Amino acid sequence: NRILKSLSSDRIFPIRNNGKPINWFPLIVSYVVQGMHPLSTVEQKEFIDLIQGLSPHSSVMSRRTLCRRIDCEFDSKISSVKDLLKTTKHLCTTADIWSTSVSSFIGVTAHWVHNDTLERQSVTLACRHFPSPHTYNQIAEVLDEIHSEFGLSHECIVATVTDNGSNIVKAFKEFSITIEEQDEEDGNEDLSFVHIDSSVPEYNENGIVLPTHLRCACHTLSLVATTDAKIAIRDNPSLSRLNNATMGKCSALWNASGRPKSAEKLSEVLNCGLITPCPTRWNSLYDSLNQLNTQRGKLGDIMLKLNLPSFRDAELDYLEEYTKILKPFAVAIDRLQDQSSCYYAELLPTLFAVKSKLEALRSSNFRYCSHLLQAIMDGFRSRFSSFLQLKPEVNEAILASVTHPYFKMRWLPQQLSGEKKRIHELMIQSAADLGLVMESGSSSTTADGEVEDFFVFTEDVEVSGKSTHSKAELETLHFLEDQRKELEVLDQYPLIRQLFVRFNTIIPSSAPVERLFSFAGLINRPHRRRLKPNLFEKLVVLKGIE
């Protein structure tokens, strides 16, 4: 009774701070920014009553003061980010363009591997207002401007990951540092390396130089599952009719789930909600179709209750075959989009796993989708041919995988086992190119070091070169033979550890910048679209930095 009485009373117990008023301003800024609340919240009577009820002697800031506080918070955070990036040797960035009905923005995020903990680190750099038209040269100019603001050179940024948008791809094609293969007359036919020419192209009058460009692996995988699959279905009349009938009924069911009365009937039968596809995420389509597969026995009752045309057995069988074929892509995309723990090392093993699972499906004797399976396999091989053939242009992906204790060379398929020698030599050569061989193989100077430094003895140089390379080769061999799979193992292999940090800096997906836009969508809700672009960017970046 005493508790009920206290709850029903109008009395609010003030928060004590040794008799001093509490400074609510930083807390209010955090509440508005991180909670993505309207800036006008601070001027609402109920909010003012809440703060003054908790601390009677405290004042509440105005909207104008809140904006000034947000400006200060933004400047402070950006300054901290710049200081942090100055100490980071290798970075990877992601970039994408996001458009609303009234304006467009370009987002950029940065990622690296912490040199001590080996953990993946990420930070938001910008969500810049980007008016149309989105031409390739404007994209290049804005990206270069953002990189320059944070003091990031193309030597520091090992790669920028984007989706397959034509204008973005062209921007990097025209302004990126060029990648040239070493001449075949080098005298070493077993080894292929990629040499980066960091010179500015002659036609680039603005001096814009973008980093090496990589296409988002997840976006490319989704193109196989959508574009290539649609073409295969369209080109087969009987499959096209079956697909259209099946997907039409699925769409009718998903649309019905958005209506209150229909949703209640669905919940009565399924005891759960119905997953519906999101237009911008192919994985959501797979998840939605897969849920219908798992509820196959209840679909008859559901369609009957909703007065919708029932699924025929052939349509349900087609749905089962369709999802079985596309499951490897859905699993792969989920793995590669894990921002917190996914290293570039996972890309090649994931691609070869998808290839293996698709080949295993050939024995399934599909009744409806054998043509679709073949088209999917052809599209996958075509889009990822460089990776599946381990061409020199994917050497960084190879090095990322083989320097990861869990993967090493375990992912290499039997038909590519002959590549082991080349990969081993690639590790040694890459360490030399990065200046790591001499560093790891350096020895202490003798007492007469100054005298020795003055003279140049050819024999000593040759012995020293062989010694440092042999140490690198020995460490590489020991690492590859080590059966342990934990990252902590790298502490015992300093050379391999540095290679791991360098080549796993890259992330295989541009998902982080897409997640940034999910914040932007919530901040830019319809009733808040009067926010000025500059203030909007600050709110998005502060939310992304949290």
C-alpha positions in Angstrom: 0.0 0.0 0.0 2.9 2.4 0.8 4.5 1.7 -2.6 1.2 2.3 -4.4 0.6 5.5 -2.5 4.1 6.8 -3.4 3.6 5.9 -7.1 0.2 7.6 -7.2 1.5 10.8 -5.6 2.7 13.8 -7.7 5.9 14.2 -5.7 9.2 13.7 -7.7 12.3 12.9 -5.8 15.1 15.2 -7.0 18.5 13.9 -7.8 21.1 15.1 -5.3 24.6 16.2 -6.3 26.1 17.3 -3.0 23.6 20.2 -3.0 24.9 21.5 -6.4 22.8 21.8 -9.6 23.5 19.0 -12.0 24.9 19.9 -15.4 22.4 18.3 -17.7 23.7 19.8 -20.9 26.1 17.0 -22.0 23.4 14.4 -21.1 20.7 16.2 -23.0 23.0 16.5 -26.1 23.7 12.7 -25.9 20.0 12.0 -25.4 19.0 13.9 -28.5 21.8 12.8 -30.8 22.2 9.1 -29.9 18.4 8.7 -29.4 17.8 10.5 -32.7 15.1 12.7 -31.1 13.9 16.0 -32.7 15.9 19.0 -31.7 12.7 20.7 -30.6 12.5 18.1 -27.7 14.3 20.5 -25.4 11.6 23.1 -25.8 8.7 20.7 -25.1 6.9 21.5 -21.8 7.0 17.8 -20.7 10.7 17.5 -21.2 11.4 20.7 -19.3 9.1 19.5 -16.4 11.1 16.2 -16.4 14.5 17.8 -16.0 13.3 20.4 -13.5 11.4 17.8 -11.6 14.5 15.6 -11.3 16.7 18.6 -10.4 14.7 21.7 -9.4 17.7 24.1 -9.6 18.7 23.0 -13.1 18.0 25.0 -16.3 17.1 23.5 -19.7 18.8 24.6 -22.8 17.0 26.1 -25.8 17.0 24.6 -29.3 19.5 27.3 -30.4 21.8 26.4 -27.5 21.4 22.7 -28.3 22.6 23.4 -31.9 25.6 25.2 -30.6 26.4 22.3 -28.3 26.1 19.9 -31.2 28.5 22.0 -33.2 31.0 21.9 -30.3 30.5 18.1 -29.8 31.0 17.5 -33.5 34.2 19.6 -33.7 35.6 17.8 -30.6 34.8 14.3 -32.0 36.2 15.1 -35.4 39.4 16.4 -33.8 39.7 13.2 -31.8 39.2 11.1 -34.9 41.9 13.0 -36.8 44.3 12.5 -34.0 43.5 8.8 -33.9 43.9 8.4 -37.7 47.4 10.1 -37.5 48.6 7.1 -35.5 47.1 4.5 -37.9 49.4 3.2 -40.5 46.9 1.4 -42.8 43.3 2.3 -43.4 40.4 1.1 -45.5 37.5 3.3 -46.4 34.0 2.6 -47.7 31.8 5.0 -49.6 28.3 5.1 -51.0 25.6 7.6 -52.1 22.2 7.9 -50.4 19.3 9.8 -51.8 16.0 10.9 -50.4 13.1 12.5 -52.3 14.6 16.0 -51.8 18.4 15.6 -51.4 21.4 13.3 -51.7 24.4 12.5 -49.4 27.7 10.7 -49.8 28.8 8.7 -46.8 32.4 7.6 -45.9 33.6 5.4 -43.1 37.1 4.3 -42.2 38.3 0.9 -40.9 41.6 -0.6 -39.6 43.0 -3.4 -37.5 44.3 -2.4 -34.1 48.0 -3.0 -34.0 48.0 -4.3 -30.4 44.7 -6.2 -30.0 44.2 -7.1 -33.7 40.5 -6.1 -33.3 38.6 -4.4 -36.1 38.2 -0.7 -35.5 35.8 1.6 -37.4 34.8 5.2 -37.4 32.4 7.4 -39.4 34.1 10.2 -41.4 31.4 12.0 -43.2 27.8 12.1 -44.5 28.2 15.0 -46.8 25.5 16.8 -48.8 26.0 15.8 -52.4 23.7 17.7 -54.9 23.0 16.2 -58.3 24.2 15.4 -60.8 26.3 12.6 -59.4 28.9 12.5 -62.1 32.1 10.4 -61.7 34.3 13.5 -61.5 32.2 15.1 -58.8 32.3 11.8 -56.9 36.1 11.8 -57.2 36.3 15.4 -56.1 34.2 14.9 -52.9 35.9 11.7 -51.9 39.3 13.3 -52.3 38.2 16.3 -50.3 36.9 14.1 -47.4 40.1 12.1 -47.4 42.2 15.3 -47.4 40.2 16.8 -44.5 41.3 13.9 -42.3 44.9 13.9 -43.6 44.5 10.5 -45.4 46.8 10.0 -48.4 46.3 7.3 -50.9 49.5 5.6 -49.5 47.7 5.3 -46.1 44.4 4.1 -47.6 45.1 0.6 -48.8 41.7 0.4 -50.6 38.2 2.0 -50.8 35.3 -0.4 -51.0 32.1 0.6 -52.8 29.2 -1.1 -54.5 29.0 -1.7 -58.2 27.4 1.6 -59.1 28.6 2.7 -62.6 29.5 6.3 -61.7 31.4 5.3 -58.6 33.3 2.6 -60.5 34.1 5.1 -63.2 35.4 7.7 -60.7 38.0 5.2 -59.5 38.8 4.0 -63.0 39.6 7.6 -64.0 41.2 8.9 -60.8 42.5 5.8 -58.9 46.2 4.9 -58.7 47.0 2.5 -61.5 47.7 -1.1 -61.0 50.1 -2.7 -63.4 51.4 -6.2 -63.6 55.1 -6.8 -63.6 56.7 -7.4 -67.0 56.9 -11.1 -67.8 60.6 -10.7 -68.6 61.5 -10.5 -65.0 63.1 -13.9 -65.0 60.8 -15.5 -62.4 57.9 -17.3 -64.1 56.6 -18.8 -60.9 55.9 -15.6 -59.2 53.4 -12.9 -60.1 53.1 -9.6 -58.2 51.0 -6.5 -58.5 53.0 -3.3 -58.6 51.2 -0.1 -57.7 52.2 3.0 -59.6 51.2 5.9 -57.3 51.9 8.6 -59.9 49.1 10.9 -60.8 47.6 10.4 -64.3 48.6 13.0 -66.8 45.0 13.9 -67.6 44.2 14.6 -64.0 44.4 18.4 -63.9 42.9 18.7 -60.4 45.6 16.6 -58.8 42.9 14.2 -57.5 44.3 10.7 -56.7 41.9 8.2 -55.3 43.0 5.0 -53.5 42.9 1.5 -55.0 39.3 0.5 -55.6 37.6 -2.7 -54.5 34.0 -3.7 -55.3 31.8 -4.8 -52.4 31.8 -8.7 -52.4 28.4 -8.8 -50.8 26.9 -6.5 -53.5 28.5 -8.7 -56.2 27.1 -11.8 -54.6 23.6 -10.3 -54.4 23.9 -9.4 -58.1 24.4 -13.1 -58.9 21.4 -14.0 -56.8 19.2 -11.3 -58.3 20.3 -10.0 -61.8 21.7 -13.3 -63.0 18.9 -15.3 -61.6 16.2 -13.0 -63.1 17.8 -13.3 -66.6 17.9 -17.1 -66.3 14.3 -17.2 -65.2 13.2 -14.8 -67.9 14.9 -16.8 -70.7 13.1 -20.0 -69.7 9.3 -19.6 -70.5 8.1 -22.5 -68.3 10.3 -21.5 -65.4 9.2 -17.9 -65.8 5.5 -18.8 -65.6 6.1 -20.9 -62.5 8.2 -18.2 -60.8 5.7 -15.4 -61.5 2.8 -17.4 -60.1 4.7 -18.4 -57.0 6.2 -15.0 -56.3 2.8 -13.4 -57.0 1.2 -15.4 -54.2 4.1 -14.7 -51.9 3.7 -11.0 -52.5 0.0 -11.2 -51.8 0.7 -12.9 -48.5 3.4 -10.3 -47.5 1.1 -7.4 -48.4 -1.7 -9.0 -46.3 0.6 -9.3 -43.3 0.8 -5.5 -43.2 -2.9 -5.1 -42.6 -4.0 -5.4 -38.9 -6.8 -7.9 -39.3 -4.8 -10.1 -41.6 -1.8 -9.9 -39.3 -4.0 -11.2 -36.4 -5.1 -14.2 -38.5 -1.5 -14.9 -39.4 -0.3 -14.8 -35.8 -3.1 -17.2 -34.8 -1.8 -19.8 -37.3 2.0 -19.2 -37.2 2.4 -18.0 -33.6 4.8 -15.4 -34.9 5.0 -12.5 -37.3 5.7 -12.9 -41.0 9.1 -11.7 -42.3 8.7 -9.4 -45.3 11.4 -8.4 -47.9 13.2 -5.1 -47.8 13.8 -3.7 -51.3 17.4 -2.7 -50.5 18.5 -6.0 -48.9 18.4 -9.1 -51.0 19.0 -11.3 -47.9 15.7 -10.2 -46.6 14.0 -11.8 -49.6 15.8 -15.0 -49.0 14.8 -14.9 -45.3 11.2 -14.3 -46.2 11.0 -17.1 -48.7 12.9 -19.5 -46.3 10.3 -18.8 -43.6 7.5 -19.7 -45.9 9.4 -23.0 -46.6 9.6 -23.8 -43.0 5.9 -23.1 -42.5 4.9 -25.1 -45.6 2.4 -27.3 -43.7 0.5 -24.2 -42.5 0.4 -22.2 -45.7 -2.9 -23.9 -46.8 -4.7 -22.7 -43.7 -3.1 -19.2 -43.9 -4.2 -18.6 -47.5 -7.7 -19.9 -46.8 -8.1 -17.6 -43.8 -6.9 -14.6 -45.8 -9.1 -15.5 -48.8 -6.0 -15.7 -51.0 -5.3 -18.3 -53.8 -3.6 -21.3 -52.3 -0.1 -22.5 -53.3 0.0 -25.5 -55.6 2.4 -28.3 -54.8 4.5 -27.4 -57.8 4.9 -23.9 -56.6 5.9 -25.0 -53.1 8.4 -27.4 -54.6 9.8 -24.6 -56.7 10.1 -22.4 -53.7 12.1 -25.1 -51.9 14.5 -25.6 -54.8 14.9 -21.9 -55.3 15.9 -21.2 -51.7 18.1 -24.3 -51.6 20.1 -22.9 -54.5 20.4 -19.4 -53.1 21.2 -20.4 -49.5 25.0 -20.4 -50.0 24.8 -16.8 -51.1 22.6 -15.7 -48.1 25.0 -17.4 -45.7 28.1 -15.9 -47.4 26.6 -12.4 -47.4 25.7 -12.6 -43.7 29.3 -13.7 -42.8 31.0 -11.0 -44.9 28.8 -8.2 -43.6 29.8 -8.7 -40.0 31.6 -5.4 -39.3 32.9 -6.2 -35.9 34.8 -9.5 -36.6 35.1 -10.1 -40.3 38.6 -9.8 -41.7 39.5 -9.7 -45.4 40.9 -13.2 -44.8 37.4 -14.6 -44.9 36.7 -13.5 -48.5 38.5 -16.2 -50.5 37.6 -19.1 -48.2 33.9 -17.9 -48.4 34.0 -17.7 -52.2 35.5 -21.2 -52.5 32.9 -22.5 -50.0 30.1 -21.1 -52.1 31.6 -22.6 -55.3 31.8 -26.0 -53.5 28.3 -25.9 -52.2 26.9 -24.9 -55.7 28.7 -27.8 -57.3 27.4 -30.2 -54.6 23.8 -29.2 -55.6 24.3 -30.6 -59.1 23.5 -34.1 -57.6 20.1 -32.8 -56.3 18.3 -33.6 -59.5 16.1 -30.5 -59.3 12.8 -30.8 -61.1 12.3 -27.1 -61.8 15.6 -25.3 -61.1 18.4 -27.2 -62.8 18.5 -24.4 -65.5 18.6 -21.8 -62.7 21.4 -23.6 -60.9 23.6 -23.6 -64.0 23.0 -20.0 -64.7 23.8 -19.1 -61.1 27.0 -21.0 -61.2 28.0 -19.4 -64.5 27.3 -15.9 -63.1 29.2 -16.6 -60.0 32.3 -17.9 -61.9 32.1 -14.9 -64.2 31.9 -12.2 -61.5 34.5 -13.8 -59.3 36.8 -15.3 -61.9 39.9 -13.4 -60.6 39.4 -14.7 -57.1 38.5 -18.3 -58.1 41.6 -18.4 -60.4 43.9 -16.7 -57.8 45.0 -14.1 -60.4 47.8 -11.6 -59.4 45.2 -8.8 -58.9 43.8 -10.7 -55.9 47.2 -11.2 -54.2 46.1 -9.0 -51.3 43.1 -11.3 -50.6 45.4 -14.3 -50.8 47.9 -12.8 -48.3 45.0 -11.8 -46.0 43.8 -15.4 -45.9 47.2 -17.2 -45.5 48.3 -14.9 -42.7 45.2 -15.6 -40.7 45.9 -18.5 -38.3 42.5 -20.1 -38.8 42.7 -20.2 -42.6 46.3 -20.3 -43.7 46.1 -22.5 -46.8 43.4 -24.8 -45.7 40.9 -23.1 -48.0 42.8 -24.0 -51.2 40.9 -26.5 -53.2 42.7 -29.6 -54.4 42.9 -28.4 -58.0 44.8 -25.3 -56.9 47.2 -27.1 -54.5 50.0 -26.3 -57.0 49.7 -22.6 -56.0 51.1 -23.3 -52.5 54.7 -22.7 -53.6 53.8 -19.4 -55.3 51.8 -18.2 -52.3 54.7 -19.0 -49.9 57.1 -17.0 -52.1 54.5 -14.3 -52.3 54.5 -14.0 -48.5 58.3 -13.5 -48.5 58.3 -11.0 -51.3 55.5 -9.0 -49.8 57.4 -8.8 -46.5 60.4 -7.5 -48.5 58.2 -5.0 -50.4 56.8 -3.6 -47.2 60.3 -3.3 -45.6 59.6 -5.9 -43.0 62.3 -8.5 -43.8 65.3 -6.3 -42.8 63.3 -5.1 -39.8 62.6 -8.6 -38.5 66.0 -9.8 -39.4 68.1 -7.0 -38.1 70.8 -7.7 -35.6 72.6 -5.7 -33.0 75.7 -3.7 -34.0 79.1 -4.7 -32.9 81.6 -2.5 -31.0 83.4 -1.6 -34.1 80.1 -0.9 -35.9 81.1 2.6 -37.0 84.2 1.3 -38.8 82.2 -1.5 -40.4 79.5 0.9 -41.5 82.1 2.9 -43.5 83.4 0.1 -45.6 81.3 -1.9 -48.1 82.1 -5.6 -48.4 80.2 -7.4 -51.2 80.4 -10.7 -49.4 78.9 -9.3 -46.2 76.0 -7.8 -48.2 75.2 -11.1 -49.9 75.4 -13.0 -46.6 73.2 -10.4 -44.9 70.6 -10.6 -47.6 70.5 -14.4 -47.5 70.3 -14.3 -43.7 67.3 -12.0 -43.5 65.4 -13.8 -46.2 66.2 -17.2 -44.7 64.8 -15.9 -41.3 61.6 -14.7 -43.1 61.3 -18.1 -44.9 61.8 -20.0 -41.7 59.2 -18.0 -39.8 56.7 -18.4 -42.7 57.3 -22.2 -42.8 56.9 -22.5 -39.0 53.7 -20.5 -39.1 52.1 -22.5 -41.9 53.0 -25.7 -40.0 51.6 -24.5 -36.7 48.3 -26.3 -36.0 46.9 -23.6 -33.7 44.1 -21.4 -35.1 43.8 -18.5 -32.6 44.9 -15.0 -33.4 47.1 -15.0 -30.3 49.4 -17.3 -32.2 50.6 -14.3 -34.3 52.4 -12.9 -31.2 55.0 -15.6 -31.8 55.4 -14.7 -35.5 56.2 -10.9 -35.6 56.7 -10.8 -39.4 53.4 -12.7 -40.1 51.7 -10.5 -37.6 52.6 -7.3 -39.5 51.5 -8.9 -42.8 48.2 -9.8 -41.2 47.6 -6.3 -40.0 48.4 -4.8 -43.4 46.4 -7.1 -45.6 43.4 -7.6 -43.3 42.9 -3.9 -43.0 40.6 -4.2 -46.0 37.0 -5.2 -45.3 35.1 -7.3 -47.9 31.9 -5.4 -47.8 30.6 -1.8 -47.9 27.9 -2.7 -45.4 29.2 -0.2 -42.7 28.4 2.8 -44.9 25.0 1.3 -45.7 24.4 1.0 -41.9 25.3 4.7 -41.6 22.5 5.5 -44.0 20.1 3.5 -41.9 20.8 6.1 -39.1 20.4 8.8 -41.6 17.0 7.5 -42.6 15.8 7.6 -39.0 17.2 11.1 -38.4 15.7 12.4 -41.7 12.2 11.2 -40.9 9.5 13.1 -42.9 8.7 15.6 -40.1 12.4 16.5 -39.7 13.3 17.2 -43.3 13.8 20.9 -42.7 17.1 20.2 -41.1 20.0 22.1 -42.8 22.4 19.7 -44.6 25.3 20.8 -42.4 23.4 20.1 -39.2 22.1 16.8 -40.6 25.6 15.6 -41.4 26.7 16.4 -37.8 23.8 14.4 -36.3 24.6 11.4 -38.5 28.3 11.5 -37.9 27.9 11.9 -34.2 25.5 8.9 -34.1 27.9 6.9 -36.3 30.9 7.7 -34.0 29.2 6.6 -30.8 
